[in-house]
């Protein structure tokens, strides 16, 4: 009966049944087989409802949707172009920076490709950047901002990993604020590496060169005068410890709401705001339900000592920490290619946390490794999500996007190896 139920759950998952239903059913089945009360599932759902960090998710999501539906993308592009567009490969760097900024606030690479790709690709092609280079750039950088606060995957990982680490004997703590700090330098490393490639391509190409213009810079600053303080306020507040991630989310959402509806008037209270709230609520509602089911499933795994069993098996097969990290990267790249980042965090993190802990991997280092892998996995053939979104957005065969993304993937994989085997890059600021 148990085997039949498991097979049935797998079939339902393959048929596209919502993830929260699959995880909830799996948890209930596990408790039933173990002859335990189902109250554990509802206790975990209640914990989510009382988790103060959870407030950050709907607030940051709402702020991201407001920005996506307003004129903010265009203003950010013009400002970035005025600041660094005069450099060799400057427009490529502009694309990297603006996509990273936008993804950090929306938390969804698909939104970035759809919103920013339509604005940036025509400009890149017009200035004689190779189309293959341009499409590959926008496809790969669609997920580049996931390591920068207030990225939703960072918050979600901290919640799930925090629950998984609480089951370990030494009570290791991982918080959203600490993960924000830990991910900053690795995120900057990725941008610098890709920017160097963009500069090299800019020098080799016959793309148009622009002189620095103080007039254009002043004009761009005036246009974006309300967006410019936002990252400064959020990052300074979080890194200085002046306010928490949840407080930063409340400030961000309120600030963006006032800016877009009152200052710029890009969004109408009556016409636009209800639809934006609806779209953001649908995404947030789905995530919160899945989190509740995922934490209940994690609690069941811990009670049944399944992670400890996996640790024992892994220790028999792998004796070296370096080999474990290599295998972990390969596994996570496959996961990132096959699953969206939210599902991967909820399903995989509870399983790898105890194994990584046994091999002495720092919790914050593991978090950055995990998120970097999944960020790269978005653009990894054959089924990386960014590839198909970009194929639809740019009206290109997905095979062409495979070829266009390869140089960027090689650069990102090199950075991943550095991040993995030089943990100081992740841990330096946290100390």
Secondary structure, DSSP 4 states (H G I P E B T S, - for coil): -HHHHHHHHHHHHHTT--HHHHHHHHHHHHHHHTT--THHHHHHHHHHHT-GGGHHHHHHHHHHHHHHTSSHHHHHHHHHHHHHTTSTTHHHHHHHHHHHHHHHHH--HHHHHHHHHHHHHHHHHHTT--HHHHHHHHHHGGGGGGGSTT-HHHHHHHHHHHHHHHTSTT-----HHHHHHHHHHHHHHHHHHHHHHHHHHHHHS-PPP----HHHHHHHHHHTHHHHHHHHHHHHHHHHTSS-HHHHHHHHHHHHHHIIIIIS--S-TTTTHHHHHHHHHHHHHHHHHHHHHHHHHHHHHHHTTHHHHHHHHHHHH---HHHHHHHHHHHHHHHHHHS-HHHHHHHHHHHHHHHHHHTT--HHHHHHHHHHHHHHHTT-TTT-HHHHHHHHHHT--HHHHHHHHHHHHHHHHHHHHHHHH-THHHHTTT-
